[in-house]
Each structure stands twice: as structure tokens, then as C-alpha cells.
Amino acid sequence: MLNNLKVLRAMRDWSQQDLAERLEVSRQSVNAIETGKYDPSLPLAFRIAELFELPIEQIFTSPSKKD
């Protein structure tokens, strides 16, 4: 699943560790999500969306919907 998590995190000047602490996950999990090696669970995706105050669809995109 494609995402713009790294961009959103950078806009807030948060490290991967900062984001991980806010989401209560490991820094490795944040890295794996950002690089597309891991798709977050639906509850985690909702927590991410709530943290950034955006709809899930503005953070995560299906690979089949690539421009």
C-alpha cells in the first residue's frame, strides 16, 4: 500500500521515533510502513489518520490507484 506518511511526518518535524511513540508502536514499524514493507492494521491506520487529522484515503493509497 502506498502512503505519504514520511512527508506528513517531515512536515511536523517528527522523527520516526517521535511518530512511533505517538502511535505506541516501534520505530521499526514506522519505517516498515513508510517504505511499503508493511501494511498497517486497520486500527493502526485509523490511529495514524486521527493523529494527522486526515481521512485514511489521504494517507494511504491502493497500488491499483497509482497515477
Secondary structure as UniProt FT lines:
FT   STRAND          2..3
FT   HELIX           5..11
FT   TURN            12..13
FT   HELIX           16..23
FT   HELIX           27..34
FT   TURN            35..36
FT   HELIX           42..52
FT   HELIX           56..58
FT   STRAND          60..61
FT   HELIX           63..65
//
